[in-house]
């Protein structure tokens, strides 16, 4: 199991690092592939509840939303939102009022927003001034925080954080997650982001909270359908959704955090 995790990481990390470094269409393409795979996994899980879902429609809508982050000049966001509201429900007309149509419509819309729109912030964050440092901090902070949470939780975890959602998560692990995120943010903030220690500490705390919530939100989905992982795409790691669940919350939060900081700096 551990060897599979290490081997998968050895293959994926250079790809992610290069796409993040070069940004632009390279990062956009990687995000689109990840979103398409994650939507497919999510819809496959929802089909276990008897829902009839159009994977092609949901993937296409999620990809449009994700692509807008890389190519905002194309103006994809508003057409994507219009299609998101109308297309999945219009398809249900041809299903002749089949039971579960409203639930299927809701899942189709939610999947595209949950995965497509949140993931568009990877490219949005990379495109801001000093975006490479901001995106790297968000991603490395999340990975270090998750690793610290796991190590501390395994060694010291006793009090369950959310026993009905994720039985293995503990308050001790959450503190480890906070510590891991703070280590990264307190180093990256002054050295690479050009922000003070107070702002850096707040950034680390927000990364820890968002990473925990992102993971727990995906756990809600998996518990509802009774599975451990979203898929088996990545040996030793589970599915694509399992790998990006925390980042889907952290990266948008960091994007809006740096926008708020820029706005406050202009006012001062």
C-alpha positions as CSV (number, residue, x, y, z in Angstrom):
1,X,0.0,0.0,0.0
2,X,2.7,2.5,1.0
3,X,4.8,1.5,-2.0
4,X,1.9,2.2,-4.3
5,X,1.3,5.6,-2.7
6,X,5.0,6.5,-3.1
7,X,5.1,5.3,-6.7
8,X,1.9,7.2,-7.7
9,X,3.2,10.4,-6.0
10,X,6.6,10.0,-7.8
11,X,4.7,10.0,-11.1
12,X,2.1,12.7,-10.4
13,X,4.1,15.3,-8.5
14,X,6.4,16.2,-11.3
15,X,3.5,16.6,-13.7
16,X,1.6,18.8,-11.2
17,X,4.8,20.8,-10.4
18,X,5.6,21.5,-14.1
19,X,2.0,22.5,-15.0
20,X,1.9,24.8,-12.0
21,X,5.2,26.3,-12.9
22,X,4.4,27.0,-16.5
23,X,0.8,27.9,-15.8
24,X,-1.5,29.1,-18.6
25,X,-2.8,26.4,-21.0
26,X,-0.5,23.8,-19.3
27,X,-2.2,24.2,-15.9
28,X,-5.6,24.7,-17.6
29,X,-5.3,21.4,-19.4
30,X,-4.3,19.5,-16.3
31,X,-7.2,21.1,-14.3
32,X,-9.7,20.1,-17.1
33,X,-8.5,16.5,-17.1
34,X,-8.7,16.3,-13.3
35,X,-12.2,17.9,-13.3
36,X,-13.5,15.5,-16.0
37,X,-12.2,12.5,-14.1
38,X,-13.6,13.7,-10.8
39,X,-17.1,14.5,-12.2
40,X,-17.2,11.0,-13.8
41,X,-16.3,9.4,-10.4
42,X,-18.9,11.5,-8.6
43,X,-21.7,10.7,-11.0
44,X,-20.8,7.0,-10.9
45,X,-21.2,7.1,-7.1
46,X,-24.6,8.9,-7.4
47,X,-25.8,6.3,-9.9
48,X,-25.7,3.8,-7.0
49,X,-28.7,5.7,-5.6
50,X,-30.7,4.9,-8.7
51,X,-30.3,8.3,-10.4
52,X,-30.2,8.5,-14.2
53,X,-27.4,10.9,-15.0
54,X,-25.9,12.2,-18.2
55,X,-22.2,12.1,-17.6
56,X,-21.4,13.7,-20.9
57,X,-23.6,16.7,-20.0
58,X,-22.2,17.2,-16.5
59,X,-18.6,16.8,-17.6
60,X,-19.0,19.3,-20.5
61,X,-20.6,21.9,-18.2
62,X,-17.9,21.4,-15.5
63,X,-15.2,21.7,-18.1
64,X,-16.6,24.9,-19.4
65,X,-16.6,26.4,-15.9
66,X,-13.1,25.2,-15.3
67,X,-11.8,26.5,-18.6
68,X,-13.1,30.0,-17.9
69,X,-10.4,30.2,-15.2
70,X,-7.7,29.7,-17.8
71,X,-9.3,31.6,-20.8
72,X,-11.5,34.3,-19.2
73,X,-11.2,36.3,-22.4
74,X,-13.5,33.8,-24.1
75,X,-16.3,34.8,-21.8
76,X,-17.3,31.2,-21.1
77,X,-18.7,31.8,-17.6
78,X,-22.1,33.3,-18.4
79,X,-23.0,30.8,-21.2
80,X,-21.9,28.0,-18.9
81,X,-24.1,29.2,-16.1
82,X,-27.1,29.6,-18.5
83,X,-26.5,26.0,-19.8
84,X,-26.0,24.8,-16.3
85,X,-29.4,26.1,-15.2
86,X,-31.3,24.9,-18.3
87,X,-29.7,22.0,-20.1
88,X,-29.7,19.3,-17.4
89,X,-33.4,20.0,-16.6
90,X,-34.3,20.1,-20.3
91,X,-32.8,16.6,-20.8
92,X,-35.3,15.4,-18.1
93,X,-38.2,16.4,-20.4
94,X,-37.2,13.5,-22.6
95,X,-37.1,11.1,-19.7
96,X,-41.0,11.4,-19.5
97,X,-41.2,12.4,-15.8
98,X,-39.2,9.4,-14.6
99,X,-39.0,9.1,-10.8
100,X,-35.9,10.8,-9.5
101,X,-35.7,13.4,-12.3
102,X,-35.5,16.4,-9.9
103,X,-32.8,14.7,-7.8
104,X,-30.8,13.8,-11.0
105,X,-31.1,17.4,-12.1
106,X,-29.8,18.7,-8.8
107,X,-26.9,16.3,-8.8
108,X,-25.9,17.3,-12.3
109,X,-25.9,21.0,-11.5
110,X,-24.1,20.4,-8.1
111,X,-21.4,18.3,-9.7
112,X,-20.5,20.9,-12.3
113,X,-20.4,23.7,-9.7
114,X,-18.7,21.7,-7.0
115,X,-15.9,20.5,-9.3
116,X,-15.8,22.8,-12.3
117,X,-16.2,26.2,-10.8
118,X,-14.1,25.6,-7.7
119,X,-11.3,24.1,-9.8
120,X,-11.3,27.2,-12.1
121,X,-9.6,29.0,-9.2
122,X,-6.4,27.1,-9.8
123,X,-5.8,29.0,-13.0
124,X,-7.3,32.2,-11.5
125,X,-4.9,32.1,-8.6
126,X,-1.9,31.3,-10.9
127,X,-2.7,34.4,-13.0
128,X,-2.6,37.0,-10.2
129,X,0.6,38.9,-9.5
130,X,3.1,36.5,-7.9
131,X,0.6,33.8,-8.6
132,X,3.1,31.0,-8.7
133,X,4.0,31.6,-5.1
134,X,0.4,31.9,-4.0
135,X,-0.7,28.7,-5.8
136,X,2.3,26.8,-4.6
137,X,1.7,27.9,-1.0
138,X,-2.0,26.8,-1.2
139,X,-1.1,23.4,-2.7
140,X,2.0,22.6,-0.5
141,X,0.2,24.0,2.5
142,X,-2.7,21.6,1.9
143,X,-0.5,18.6,1.3
144,X,1.7,19.2,4.4
145,X,-1.3,19.9,6.5
146,X,-3.0,16.7,5.4
147,X,0.2,14.7,6.0
148,X,0.6,16.2,9.5
149,X,-3.1,15.5,10.3
150,X,-2.6,11.9,9.3
151,X,0.6,11.4,11.3
152,X,-0.6,13.1,14.4
153,X,-4.0,11.5,14.2
154,X,-2.5,8.0,14.0
155,X,-0.1,8.6,16.9
156,X,-2.2,10.7,19.2
157,X,-5.8,10.7,17.9
158,X,-8.4,9.8,20.5
159,X,-11.3,12.3,20.3
160,X,-13.3,11.9,17.1
161,X,-13.8,15.1,15.1
162,X,-16.8,13.9,13.0
163,X,-17.5,10.3,13.9
164,X,-20.6,10.0,11.7
165,X,-18.8,11.3,8.6
166,X,-15.2,10.3,8.9
167,X,-14.6,7.9,11.8
168,X,-10.8,8.2,11.7
169,X,-10.5,11.9,11.9
170,X,-9.7,13.3,15.3
171,X,-9.3,16.7,17.0
172,X,-5.7,15.8,17.6
173,X,-5.2,15.3,13.9
174,X,-7.0,18.6,13.2
175,X,-4.4,20.3,15.5
176,X,-1.7,18.6,13.5
177,X,-3.3,19.9,10.3
178,X,-3.3,23.4,11.7
179,X,0.4,23.0,12.7
180,X,1.4,21.8,9.3
181,X,-0.4,24.6,7.5
182,X,1.1,27.2,9.8
183,X,4.6,25.9,9.2
184,X,4.2,26.4,5.4
185,X,2.4,29.7,5.6
186,X,4.8,31.3,8.2
187,X,7.7,30.4,5.9
188,X,6.1,31.2,2.6
189,X,4.4,34.4,3.7
190,X,7.4,36.6,4.5
191,X,9.8,34.9,2.0
192,X,7.7,34.5,-1.1
193,X,4.3,36.1,-0.7
194,X,5.6,39.4,0.7
195,X,3.1,39.5,3.6
196,X,3.7,39.9,7.3
197,X,3.6,37.2,10.0
198,X,0.1,38.1,11.1
199,X,-1.4,37.7,7.6
200,X,0.7,34.6,7.2
201,X,-0.6,33.0,10.3
202,X,-4.2,33.8,9.3
203,X,-3.5,32.3,5.9
204,X,-2.2,29.1,7.5
205,X,-5.3,28.8,9.8
206,X,-7.6,29.3,6.9
207,X,-5.8,26.7,4.8
208,X,-6.2,24.2,7.7
209,X,-9.9,24.9,8.1
210,X,-10.6,24.8,4.4
211,X,-8.6,21.6,3.9
212,X,-10.5,19.9,6.7
213,X,-13.9,21.0,5.4
214,X,-13.0,20.0,1.9
215,X,-12.1,16.5,3.0
216,X,-15.2,16.2,5.3
217,X,-17.5,17.3,2.5
218,X,-16.3,14.6,0.2
219,X,-16.7,12.1,3.1
220,X,-20.4,13.1,3.3
221,X,-20.8,12.1,-0.3
222,X,-19.0,8.8,0.2
223,X,-20.8,7.9,3.4
224,X,-24.2,8.5,1.7
225,X,-23.4,5.9,-0.9
226,X,-21.4,3.6,1.4
227,X,-17.9,3.6,-0.2
228,X,-14.4,4.3,1.2
229,X,-12.9,5.9,-1.9
230,X,-14.3,7.8,-4.8
231,X,-12.5,5.4,-7.2
232,X,-9.3,3.4,-7.8
233,X,-7.8,5.5,-10.5
234,X,-4.6,6.4,-8.5
235,X,-3.0,3.3,-6.9
236,X,-2.6,3.8,-3.2
237,X,-4.6,7.0,-3.2
238,X,-8.1,6.2,-4.4
239,X,-9.8,8.3,-7.0
240,X,-9.2,11.7,-8.5
241,X,-11.8,13.3,-6.2
242,X,-10.0,11.8,-3.2
243,X,-6.9,13.6,-4.2
244,X,-8.3,17.1,-4.9
245,X,-11.2,17.3,-2.3
246,X,-9.2,19.5,0.1
247,X,-7.7,21.6,-2.7
248,X,-11.2,22.4,-4.1
249,X,-11.8,24.4,-0.9
250,X,-8.3,25.7,-0.2
251,X,-7.4,27.2,-3.6
252,X,-10.5,29.3,-4.0
253,X,-10.2,30.5,-0.4
254,X,-6.6,31.6,-1.0
255,X,-7.6,33.3,-4.2
256,X,-10.1,35.5,-2.5
257,X,-7.8,36.0,0.5
258,X,-5.1,37.5,-1.7
259,X,-7.7,39.6,-3.5
260,X,-8.9,41.0,-0.1
261,X,-5.3,41.7,0.9
262,X,-4.7,43.6,-2.4
263,X,-7.9,45.6,-1.9
264,X,-7.0,46.5,1.7
265,X,-3.5,47.5,0.6
266,X,-4.9,49.9,-2.0
267,X,-7.1,51.5,0.6
268,X,-4.2,52.1,3.0
